[in-house]
Structures are given as structure tokens and as C-alpha cells.
Amino acid sequence: MKILSIGNSFSRDATCYVHQIAKSSGVDLLSVNLYIGGCSLEQHWQNVLQNAPAYQVDINGEETEKHSSIESALKSQKWDYVTLQQVSNLSTDYSTYQPYLGNLVEFVKKHAPGAEIVIHQTWAYEEGSERLYEIAGYKKQELMFRDLEAAYLKAAEFLGGARIIPCGWVFQQFLKRGFRNLHRDTFHASIPQGRYILAAVWYEFFTGKNVSETTFCPEGLAEEEWNYLKEQVHSIFNGA
């Protein structure tokens, strides 16, 4: 299985451990992330127009010194999946998605015609953070999530019913269950807990397998908490 993510630091967070989780259960999964910090759909499209080799390439959760354009990355493998997302601070406003999302989708279809295009749903900022108030413009994090969820649903509908990796929604369910250690700086995922949750969601989404049966535990995560996190992801992801 081969997954290319056209993203930013949020896709870096989400893909950090997914290869290792898959490997621990015997699944051959290649994860490549095209990284520019804070990159929006508009900037991705401008990079396509310029064929700019502006992206740092992460391979299987590891940062490399390699750089690539989107076109070169699309042509480098026979991808099974390509993920797209909006930058977090614009994720609540669907008007910022277009026409760039549509243009990117057509470009991906041209250069990776066999790949399924998937929407990576990002997540809301931490409750009480200045970033939530001053950058996103929300008093409550659940309101930010409400609006980004609606925007990503619109994006999926625009793509004819594209599937959504429900990372933001799973984070919300963890909050409802009393787990708070999701962010490391009020907006990026915590290390290792938040990143592990996100990767577990990706693993279940793409493989259809039960993450609680996998054996990879990231460094710094105690066994008891690791077991809790993977069991909760499986429970949440499957509606339990």
C-alpha cells in the first residue's frame, strides 16, 4: 500500500507512526508526506503552476533531506492513495478551498490516475489557547471543529463523495472521554500521544484492521497508556 500526502505539519503529525504501526502487523505500507509548514491549498496550487521543488519529503515518518515538486512526487510511484487537506487556520472556511482543491484534484488525477483521492480532516486548536481566539477567531474549540467538519464535508461532496480520514472527529471523541493530552503547542499534535492517535486512525482507515492488535509502541509512551489509546481509537473509529 502506497500513500502520498500533499500537506504540511498536520500531515507530518498524522503520518509519523503509521508505517511502523502497519509494519508491526505485517502490512507493507509506504507513507510519503510532502511538507511545507503552514502550506494552504492555494499555496499547493501555486507550487504546481511553478513546478516548484519546494517540499521536504518525509518517508515513513522520517524527515529526509530530499526535496520534490508535487508533479515529481506523483510520478515517482504508483500511488494507491493521495491525501489532501486545508491548512488549519483556514480549515473552517470552505471559500478558501476553491478553486484550488478542484485544480489539485484534476492535477492528481492526471498524474496518478489510479490513486484514490482522500480528504485528511485536520483538528481544532486546544481549548483556552491564544491561537484559538486570535488566529482562528473562536471562543470555544468545539465551534472551530464544527465549522472545519462542515467545510471538509463540503470538500468531500465536491469530490463526489470522497472518503474523509476523521482525525479531527476522533480528537473530539477523546476530549469527550476526558483525555486532554492531544496538543503539544496548542495546535500541533502532542508527541507521542496525539501523533499516535492520529496514526492509529490512519491505520484503521486505510487497512480496515484493528489497531489494538498491533504491537508498535512509540518511544516515550508508557505501556498502560499505549494500550488505552489504541483501544480507544478502535472503539471510537468503530462507533462503540
Phi, psi and omega in degrees: 000133183232124184237126174249126178251124175259099192209225185199210182293335180288323175287331173297315176302313187290331186259001187303318186247001190293324178297315182294320177299313180297315181301323182293343178249012176084015179263126179275102185232119174262124178241120177239128181243128174268116191246124160223124181301131176069023185281127180265169175300321178299315180293321175304315182294320176298323177293326175297312183299326180268356186048046188279126175280058193265356187261130167287139185257120172263132180239120179053041176084000181253132174289138178238174176270001181286148174231152185207156166272166176295317181299314180298319180295317179298325182274352189281339182216166169268093188284140172274325182219145170232127181256144178230152180203162172264154175297147191300319185287347176250002189294339183275349188246100184298334180298338179278350182281329188247149008274008191293320178299313179299318179296317180296320180299315179296324179293317178297316180299326180291318189258347175221065189297339181270358186272142170277130178270125186237143177269125174267109179283120177278192190227165181281156176288165184291140177302134177087357184279149176298326180298322178299316183282310193276328182260311181279333177082030182238147175272335182229139183291331180292335176287322174298315179298318179306314184285322179290325177298317179296320180294317179293326175296320176298318179298317180295320178295320178301326180274012176082028179093036178299149178285150181242128171281113194274054184297313180298320179295318179296319175303317180298321180292323175298319177299319179296332180269007173093006179270127187247343187276069183254335186241152176255340183215027182080354177218318173287160179290144176294155179242120006261352192299305182297317179296323179294317178302312181299314180296323178296321176297314178300318181300310181294321181299311187276331184259336186073011182260165183274112183294337180291348178265003180272165188240002179278126175238121182292153178301136178093358180252117181294148185302318181297316180291320177303312179298320178298312184297313183290325177292322178292319177302313180298318179297311180295312184300331182255015171076020180274000000 
